[in-house]
Amino acid sequence: MSEPELHGVTESASLERGYRRLLACYPKAFRRENEEEILAVLMACAQDGQTRPSLEASIDLLKGAARMRLRPRAGQPRTVFAAVRLMWAGAAAELAALITVIVTVGTVRSAVMRTHPAAVPDVTTHVVVDMVVIPIVVAVWLFLAWAISRGRDAARFGFTSFFLLLTMGVILAQAQGALVYAPADMIAAAAVWFVALVVLVLIFAPASNRYFRQVAAPVAHPAG
């Protein structure tokens, strides 16, 4: 194989890998049935010498994956669908809370320094703990959203425990005067708590109860 031909093969392989990485965002069942066909069309439409997916194609593929991931599963009631969407929003709100903590840490320290200088080390510790804990909390939101969307009944009770922990965290922060020294942080935490409350109501609504019972029910096989 000549050098130009080898170079062309390398470019094609690089482009294919890029498309496959984008297609990996789609549900597994969809990829199993359609990935090769879609990939063939994408490769056929590629420009000569193209080594990576274009920005427009990448955005289109990611938008399509997001629509498929976020649409209701077969038989899923609106209450469960809405709860899962809110849980994604809860994860985003937690990230926003983390950003708020980082952005306002200087202001909070200054406020504490003026009123209670001895509490400055506690504020620093609280910020460090938030930076470690919040990413874990985001992962919990996303995992429980995935499990609830698939009708895992245990995930509902896992979320109930999670909600209780969030409630205890808000109460503890309020008891420590967070509303006075870090109002932005407290407002963000309260918003996350409210989202969790709505999710809790939705996943235990009558329609959701029927859905989880239906998913958990064993499939009846006709007698042989």
N, C-alpha and C positions, 0 to 999 in steps of 0.2 A: 504494500500500500504506500502510495506516494505521500510526501509530507503535507500537501494541501488537502488530500483526502483524509489523512489522519487528523488534521486540524478540524475539518468539518465534522468528523465523527465525535471529536471531543466537545465541540460546541453543541452539537445535538444532544449529547448525553447530559451536559450541564443544564441545558434548557429543560430537558425532560425531568431531571431531578428537581428543578425549581417548581415545575407544574405539579409534580407528585407531592411536594411538601404542602402546596396550597390545597390540593385535593384531599389531603389527610385531614383537613378541618371538617369535611363532610361526614355524616353518619356512616358507620361501617357498612350497613346494609345497602345504602345508596352507592357507596364506592364499589362494593362487590358486583353490583349489576351494571354500573355505568362508567366506572373510572377509565377503563381502556378505550371506550368509545369517545369519551370527552377528551382524553389525552390525545387520541389520534387526530381529532378535529383541531385542537390547539396547536399541535405540532405542524399540521398541514397549513395552518394560517400564519405560521411564524415567518418573520423576515429572514432573508439570507444573512448568515453570520450572527444571528441573534443567539445570545448565550444565557439570557435570563428572562423571565416573564416581564412583560411591560407593566407599567404602573396601572394603566387602565384595566388590563386583563386581571391583574392581581386584585384590584378593588372589586371588580365584578365577581370573581370567584369567592372572595371573602364575604361579600354581601349575600351571595347565594347560600353559602354555608351557614351564615348567621340566621337567615330566614328559615332554613331547614331545622337548625338546632332549636330555634325558639318557638316554632309552631307546635300546636298541641299534638300529642301522640294519639293514636287511634283509641277512641273510647274515653279519652281523658276529659273530665268535666272542666268547665270554665273556672271553677273555684281552685282546682289544682293547678291549672295553667297559669292563672293569675298569681297564685302563691309562688310558683317557681320564678316567674318574671320578677316578682317583688324580692325574692331571695337574691337574684342577680343584682337588683338595685341595692339590696342590703350590703352585698359585698363591695359594690362601688361606693356606697356611703361610708363604709369602714375605711376604704382607701382615702376618701375625702377627709375623714376624721384624722387619719395619720398625717396627711399633708397639713391640716389645720394645726395639729400639735407641733409639727416641725416649724411652720411659719410663725406661730405665735409664741414660741418658747422664750424668745428674748423679751417680749412684752410681759409675759407671765412672771419671769424672773425679776424684772424691774419692779412690778407691782408688789411681789412678795418681799423684795429687798426693802422697799419703802415702809412696809407695814409690819412684816415679821421676818427680819433678816435670818433668824435661826432656822427658818423653814426652807431656805434656799436649797440645801442638800436634798431634802425630801422631794422638792419639785424636780430637781435634776434626775433623781432616781425614778420618779414617776414617768418622766419623758423617756428614759431609757427602757423602762418596762413596756411602755406603749409601743415603742419601735420594735420590740421583740414579739409582743403578744398580738398586735393588730394583724400582721401578716398571717399568723396562725388562725386568727378569727376569720379572716377573709377565706382561707382554705376551707374552714368548717362550713361557712355559708355555701360555698360552691359545691362541696361534697354532698351536703344535705339536700341542696337543690337538685342535684343529679339523682340522688336516691329517691326523693319524693316524686320526681317526674316519672320514675319507673314503678311507682306503686309500692315501694318498700315500706310496709307499715311501721317497722321498727324505727324508720327515719323520723316519723311523726313524733314519736316519744323522745327520740334523740333531740329533735328540735325543741321540744318542751323543756328539756333540761337546759339546753342552750339558752332559751329565753329566760329561764330563771337566773342563770349566771349573768346575763346581760342586765337583768333587773337589779340584782345584787350590786353589780358594778356601778350602775347609775346612782343607787341609793348611797353606796359608800363614797362616791365622788362628791355627792351633794353634802354628805355629813362632814367631809373634809374641807368644805368651803369652795369647791371648784367653781360654783356659779359666781362667786365673788372674784376669785383670782384668775379664772380661765373661762369666762362666759362663752367664748366661741367654741371651745372644746366641749363644754357641757351641752350646748345647743346641738352640736354634731352628734354627741352620744345619745341625746334625747330623740333625735330624728331617727337614728338607727333603731333605738328601742321601739319607737312607734311603728316602724316598718315591720319589725319582728312580731309585734302584737297583732297587726293585721294579718300577717302570714299565719299565725297561730289560729286565728279565728277561721281563716279560709280552709286550712287543712283538716279542721275538725267539723266543718260544715256537713250537713246531711249528704249532699251530693258527693263530697269527698269520701265520707265514710263508706258509701256504696261502692265507689271506685276501688278503694283499697281492699274491701272485702272481695270484690269480684276478681281482682288481680291475685289475691292470696288463695282463692278457692281452687282446689285441685280439679284438673280436667277429667271429666268423666269419660271413660272408655267403654264402648259397647261390649257386652259379654260375648266371648268367642263361642 
